[in-house]
Amino acid sequence: MLFMSAALMLSSCDDEKATQPTAAISVDNDVLEVNESMNLHFIGDAENVVVYTGDTDHNYELRSESNYGLVVNKGSMTYAYTSPGLYKVVCVATNHADEGQSILTDTCSIMVRVMDDITEIERISAAQVLYDEIFARAVNDVDWLLPLPRKIHYKTSNPSVAMKQKLKFYIPSLSTEVMVNKELYNVNAKYDLSSMLEITTRSHEGTTRDYRLHTLNYGEFKTFSVAGVEGSVQRTEYDYSYYEINMSLPRGTDLSNLVPTFTLYGDNEQPYIGDVAQESGVNVVDFSSPVTYRFVVTDKNYPEIKLESTCKVTLTVD
């Protein structure tokens, strides 16, 4: 009886011991692009599995320095690297018993190479035009157009917008180098936007791509007069491409038959009513109802680069 009891006790203790786990992993692709998902599969046998991906904060060799592994649930996980490099991915498989008093582990590792060949610019902006960030528009695969107002309505004033502005480039890689007019981009520099800028991006792998940044001011009237009365442009804080001119003319003025005179800021600006080009002191305009002028501003060196704005002119009589 004593012998049988001892045997049962030994058997019970043996049952509480942890069994040896097996660490084994595979990945769908061991050569990845930056921000591309790594699909990892645990193909071993264990109760608990964590993976050290090998990058910042997840380095197995630095686990005693607060680096940590990521838990693998249901045998798989996805992970994307934000920086290029060669990474050692370590899997730690663990079995435990006796409330954690009996623990056995196994490890395995694979190498993953992350490449960064990104040269694409997603967005470009004038980072701070007074209080706003103004974004450029991609015209094609090479050319970007940055539309700037000449002035901005701010509270009770209309401050002018400088043509020297800080630029911000949105690129889905921290390793991509940007050159502006063949000089390394400086986040704190103010660039002269009065002429076209040549932009070149260079990836971590050495691939380059060229862009051009054009800047145009929205077209508007510099001066505008009708029947001897001079109007002034009214701006909105929310739409830099839209203006209004509201004027009151002397009683008895025939609003349906007027010839406005105006000046523009540049010879690359052309106002239209509908599709009819307007010239100062030439075109007869019916102002019996509000008239919308459409401005088209063209880059002198690149005629395909154009910018449009509108100005609604409303005339009334006293």
Secondary structure, DSSP 8 states (H G I E B T S, - for coil): -HHHHHHHHHHHHHHHS----B--EEES-SEEETT-EEEEEE-SB-SEEEEE-SSTT--GGGGGGT---EE-BTTEEEEE-SS-EEEEEEEEEEEEETTTTEEEEEEEEEEEEEE-------EEEEEEETTEEEE-EE-SSSEEEEEE-SB--BTTB--B--SEEEEEEE-S-SS-EEEETTEE--TT-EEETTS-EEEEEE-TTS-EEEEEEEEEE---EEEEEETTEEE--EE-SS-TTEEEEEEEE-TT--TTSB--EEEES-TTEEEEETTEE--TTT--B--SS-EEEEEEEE-SS-TT-EEEEEEEEEEEE-
